[in-house]
Every structure is written in structure tokens, then in C-alpha cells.
Amino acid sequence: MFLSYEMNFLLAVMPAVLMLIAVGRAYCSKQPVERMWCQFNRLTLAALVFALLGLVSQLTLGFLPGGTGPWMDGWLAAGLFGAWVSLLVQLLGLVIGLYSSRHLRGEPRQQVYITALAAVLAGVHVLLLADHWLVLIAAWAAIGHAMHYLLCFYPDRPFALLAAHKKKAADRAADVLLVLAATLAWSQVGSGSLSALWVYIAAGHASGVLAWSGVCLALAVIARTALMPVHGWLVQVMEAPTPVSALLHAGVVNLGGYVLVLFAPLLGVSLAARWLLVGFGLVSAIVAGLVLLTRVSQKVHLAWSTIAQMGFMLLECGLGLYLFAALHLLGHSLYKAHNFLNASSAVQACNRKLMLGEYRNSGLSMLLAVPVSLFVVFTIQLALGSHAWHWWWSALLALAWAPVLWVPAMQHELPMQRWVRCLTALACAAFLTLAAGVLDQAPIGAGSDPLEAAGVVALAGMAAMYLSMVALQRWPQAAIGVRRWVYAGFYMDEGYTWWLLRLWPTAWAAVGRPSVPVRPALVAGHSTQGF
């Protein structure tokens, strides 16, 4: 068995080792850039193979999350959920590398790009192996440092520099909060090992100090995942190349969800931390979901979608639905990477819309969507015969599926076509519910600890969001004043930017000259450029 543990640990650590080798080779290379891309892509492919083998090893051995390797006990660990995320991130790294080698052809700073991309992937793999507070904090900080070079790939673009500065400020705040969380937990447990922390909590040693540690951890994750009101940089980094956006939205921002799933035992003894996640997550999901209805730029639309999805993911963690949060993380990463790398197809979609004309959703379908979706969710859950979800979670999923059942009101559509549209929408809702029910039993490496009262609050908030979406679409002229506020995200980012540039000025408006605080309206007017 010792050999099996040792082999499992080696497989888990190899992707990080190969990406660190890629960093060194790219940084020191004097070869043509085409050769550097070939070497990088070969190393990412090899790392992907090891990540796959590591996941197979985890599933075969049946390791529990937090099981450690034989050499780095207390510092690094090979966990099941970490193996899933490692495979996902390395797959994204390979695809983004192949895409970037063509997308950036002719750009002068490709060596910096390759080095930073490899460093981000290496940092992510180390974070996924972290079994010590120091490793976790150092790896997350290194990822942010490497991402800075990718976000500022075009250093002559002012709003790229502003977005990177805003992200740096949020990252530094998150670092301080993580150090506080580690200090509090370390003082209680007597060790910085995360495995020791899990054992300590499992023994029933909950305390106010650990509760405050959980609060600091939750606030750090909120800052790292770009929840409101520190979300603006995630929209403004559209100035960076499209592959960078795919990496950021699909593989880096999602790490907050992974950390919360990893620290589920700590959140279990910190009720305040869970309510913080519910509050910030719910507000971010609602506001960003409404902003989506007012934006037309494809990449900016995707950025607001990520904010909404991150809000919902942290809401799931606050509710104690860690398995659903883990599944959400994996699915969202693949979906968002595809959307960003396929963003150029937005031109074709726009041309089709111009030829076919605008359409509005049928009012009847929007009215019936919720009861039909509720019927679908509860019926399929009963048919599966699996353990029942909490009623509020079933109702919340039904609200999430309801927009799928909206049917466009086409005046010149044949009755048969309308029936096909309705049946297709119904089949999509049924498939989503069935997939959720089946994957609820998947070996992901995450559990559940539902918080009933927070679930009711989340359901009320999502119901209000659904009604607001319907109102904005059905009566757009009557809500013109509200739409202006919604379009600007209720000006939360503008206020944050105003104070940040006063407290921590940076040269972003013109290279070589210190910037002066700008009016929020000025920043808002340029925050969506770059696509």
C-alpha cells in the first residue's frame, strides 16, 4: 500500500513539475518563438496525461479528500476533488496554448506570455496540492503575480493597466485576509497543516477563534472571485488577449470555489462565514444576472456572466451544497472556456439577428415557465428514487431552469414549429434535472451540509431576480430609469474605483505620469471597450 500511496502522490505532483519546467525553459530560451510554443504544448500535453493518470489513481485507490503523500506529509496532499480540477485546468491549459500559438502570431512579447501562462498553470497545480496554509497562500499569490503579466500583455492600453491595478488591490487584500485566517487557525490547532485542522475540527474543538478564521477566509475568497463590489476589474480585463480571458474566467477565478469546498470543515464551524457567502453571492448573482440583459458586447456579456456564476457558486458553498458547487465549478469552466475561445462567432450571430429581425419571448411561456419547471424537477426527482433534495433547493433549481422554457413569440411561425420549440425546451429542462440528479451521486470528493434558513433566503432572492428579469423584458420602456442603473451595475464599481485611486494611485491614464483620481462616469464610459 505504501507503494500505491507513493505512486499516487508522484502522479499528482507531476503536472506541477512539468509546468515549472515549462516556466524555466520559456524564461531562459533564446530559440524562435515557434519553437518555444512547440515545447510548451508538448509539456502541457504530458502534464495532461499525468493529470488523467492521477485522477484514475485517486478513483482506484478511493482516497479521501485530504489524504497525504508519503514525502510531503503536512505540506502537500493528493485529494480526489483536486485531481478533478487538476485535469480540468490542464486540459484548458493545453487548449489555450494551442489557440494562443495561432492567435498571437506576430506579437512581439510572446516569450513573456508563454512564461506567464506556464507559471499560472504551475501555481494552480501547487494550490490544488496544498495541505498547509503557507503553501496555499504562496501559491495563490504566485498565480495573481503571473496573471498580472498576462493582463498587461498590451502595456500601452490604459484600461488594461487600470484593471490590473484593481485586481492587484483585491489580491493584496485577499492575501492579508488569508494570513489572518491562517494565524487564527494555527494558534488554535498548533500546526499550519490543513489535515491537522480537519482532524481538530472533527474532534469537536469548535471555537470563536476558528469561526473568525472562517470569516477571514470567506472574505478573502470573495475578493479573489471578483464578487461585488470588487468585480469591476473582471469586466475591464477584456483589454487582454482573448485566450487570457478564457484562462482567467475558466480556470483562475473558479479557484475560490475550490478553496471553499476544501475548507468545508472550517465553514461548518463558522456560521457567520456561511452567511457572508450567501449574502455576497446572492447579491452578485442577482445584479450580474440583470446586467446581462442590458449588455450587447459579447466578451463583456461573458464577463458579467462569470460574475453571476461565481456569485451562485459561492452561494452554493454558503448553503453547504459543496457537491453542487464542485459540479458547478467543473461545468462552468468548460462552458466559459468554449464561449471565450469561440467569441468571434458573435459576428455571425449578429448578422443572423439582423437578417431575421429581433424577437421577444412569449408572455405566456414566461408565465408558465416556473410552474412547469417545478413540475419537471419534482417529478424527475421522485422518479429517480434517490435521496431527496431540500424543497428550497429543488425550487431554486426550478427557477434556474425556468428561462430555458421561454419560447420566442414568432408571428409567422407554424403551429408545428411552435410545438417543436416547446417540446425542445421541456426536454432541456428535464435533461438538466436528470443530469443534476445523476451527478449528485458522482465521486467528486465533496459533500453537503445544508443550511435551511439560508436556503429560504436564497430562494426568495432568486424569485425576485426572476420577476425582475421578466419585468425588464416585458416592459422595457416603463423601466427605462431602472435599466440605466442596472446597466451600470448600480455604480458599485465606480465607487470602488474612485476610492482605490485616491488611496492607491497608479500611472494608468498615461505612461510615466501619475494618475489623478477620475470621476466614476469617466471609468464607466470606457469599461466595456477592448473587444
TORDRENNU-772599 format. One record per residue (C-alpha): x, y, z. Coordinates in steps of 0.25 Angstrom, whole numbers, plus 5000, padded with zeros to 4 digits. Example, Ala and Ser with C-alpha at 12.3 -4.5 7.8 and 13.67 -1.06 7.14 Angstrom:
2
504949825031/505549965029/
***
This chain:
531
500050005000/501250095003/501650084988/500250114984/500250244992/501550284987/501150264973/499850334974/500650454980/501650454969/500550454958/499850574965/501150654966/501650634952/500750734945/501250844955/502750794952/502550794937/501950934937/503050984945/504050934935/503251004924/503451134932/504951114933/505051074918/504251194913/504851294922/506351254918/506051214904/506751284892/506051204882/505051254871/503651274877/503051164869/504051064875/503651114889/502151094886/502450944882/503250914894/502150984903/501050904896/501850774898/502050794913/500550834915/500150704907/501050624916/500550694928/499050664924/499450514923/499950514937/498750584942/497850484936/498650374942/498650444955/497050444955/497050304951/497950264963/497050344972/495750274968/496450144968/497050154982/495850224988/496650334995/495850425004/496050575001/497250625009/497950495009/499450525008/500650475001/501850395007/502950505005/502250635008/501350605019/500750735025/501150815013/500550755000/499350664998/498650584987/497150594988/496050544979/495450674976/496750734974/497050624964/495750664956/496150814956/497550784952/497150704940/496150814936/497150924937/498250854930/497250824919/496950974918/498451004918/498650914906/497550964898/497851114902/499351084898/498951034884/497951144882/498951254887/500151204878/499251244866/498451354872/499751434876/500551404863/501351534860/501251594874/502551644880/502451594894/502151444893/503251394901/502651474913/501351414910/501851274910/502551294923/501451354930/500451254925/501351134929/501451204943/499951214945/499751074942/500951034951/500351114962/498951054960/499450914962/500250954974/499051014980/498250884977/499250804985/499350904997/499250845010/499850955018/499451105020/500751155015/500751075002/499251114999/499551265002/500851264994/500251184982/499051274981/499951404982/500851344971/499651324962/499251464963/500651514961/500751434948/499351474943/499851624944/500751604932/499651534924/498651644927/499751754924/500151684911/499851814904/500451914913/500052034905/498552014908/498152104919/496952024924/497751894923/498751954934/497552004942/496851874942/498151804946/498351904957/496951884963/497151734962/498551754970/497851834980/496751724982/497851614982/498651684993/497451705002/497151555000/498651525004/498451595017/497151535020/497751395017/498951425026/497951465037/497151335035/498451255036/498951325048/497651295055/497451155051/498951125054/498851185068/497751085071/498250965065/499750985068/500050945053/499951005040/499550875033/498150875027/498050725030/498350755045/497250855044/496250755039/496550655050/496450765060/495050815056/494550665054/494950645069/493850755072/494850865076/494050975070/494351115076/494151265073/495551275068/495251175057/493951245054/494751375051/495751295043/494551255034/494051395033/495451445028/495551325019/494151355013/494551505011/495851465004/495051374994/494051484992/495151574988/495851474979/494651434971/494251574967/492951584975/492251714976/492751824979/494151784975/493651724962/494051834952/495451784948/494851654943/494051734933/495151824929/496151724926/495551704913/496751784908/497551664909/497651554898/496451464897/497251344902/497551414915/496151444917/495851294915/496951254925/496451354935/494951324934/495051174933/496251144941/496751244951/495451324957/494851184959/495951154969/495151224980/494051114979/495151004980/495751064993/494351074999/494050934996/495450895002/495150975015/493750925017/494050875031/494551015035/493251075029/492450975037/492851035050/492751185045/491251215043/491651365040/492551325029/491451245022/490451365023/491551455017/491651355005/490151355004/489951505005/491051544995/490851424986/489351454985/489551604982/490551574972/489751474965/488451554964/489151684960/490051624950/488951544944/488151664942/489251744936/489351624925/488051674920/488651814916/489951774910/490251744895/491751734895/492051584894/493251584903/492651684913/491451594913/492251474917/493051554928/491751584935/491251444933/492451404940/492151494952/490751444953/491251294952/492351324963/491251384972/490351264970/491551174973/491951244986/490451244989/490451094988/491651084997/490951175007/489751085007/490650965009/490350894996/491850874993/491650754983/490750844975/491850954976/492850854971/492050814959/491750954956/493250994956/493550884946/492350904937/492551064937/494051054934/493750964921/492651054917/493351184919/494651144912/493851104900/493051234900/494251314900/495051244890/493851244881/493551394883/493851424869/492551354865/491751464871/491951544858/491251434850/490151424861/489951574860/489851564845/488751454846/487951544856/488051664847/487451574835/486451504844/486051624852/485851644867/484851554875/484251564888/483951444897/482551404899/481851454911/481051324913/482351244913/482951334923/481751324932/481651174931/483151144932/483251144947/482051044950/482550954938/483950954943/483550924957/482750804952/483850754944/484850764955/484050694966/483550584956/484850544952/485450554966/484350454970/484550364958/486050354961/485750304975/487050364980/487150434994/486250554993/486850694992/486350805001/485050864996/485651004995/486850954987/485850874977/485051004976/486351084973/486750994962/485351004956/485551154956/486951144949/486351044938/485151134936/485751234926/486051104917/484551094915/484351234910/483951224895/484051334885/482751394880/482951384865/481751444858/481951364845/482251224852/481551104848/480751034860/481650904858/482950994859/482451054872/482150914878/483550874874/484150994881/483250964894/483650814894/485150844892/485150944903/484350844912/485450734908/486550824912/485950854926/485750704928/487150674924/487750774933/486950724945/487350584941/488850614940/488750684953/488150564960/489150464954/490350554957/489850574971/490450434973/491750454966/493050424972/493550574972/494150574986/493150674992/491950665002/490850745007/490450825020/489150895016/488751025024/487251025024/486951175027/487951225017/487351135007/485951205009/486651345007/487351294995/486051244989/485351384992/486551454985/486551374973/485051384971/485151534972/486251524961/485351444952/484251544954/485151664951/485651594938/484251574933/483851714936/485151774929/484751694917/483251714916/483251864920/484651914915/484152064913/483452064927/484752024934/485652114926/486152184939/486452054946/487152004933/488152114934/488552074948/488551924944/489451954932/490452014941/490351904952/489752014961/491052084960/491751994971/493051984963/493152134960/493052164975/494152054978/495052114967/494952254972/495352214986/496452124981/497152224972/497052324984/497752224994/498652154984/498952244972/499552174959/500052224946/498952174937/498452294929/499752324923/501152244924/502152324932/501152414939/500452384952/498952374950/497952464957/496652424963/495652414952/494152434952/493352304953/492652344940/493952344932/494352204937/492952154934/492952214920/494152134916/494052004924/493451924913/494451954902/495451854896/494651754888/
***
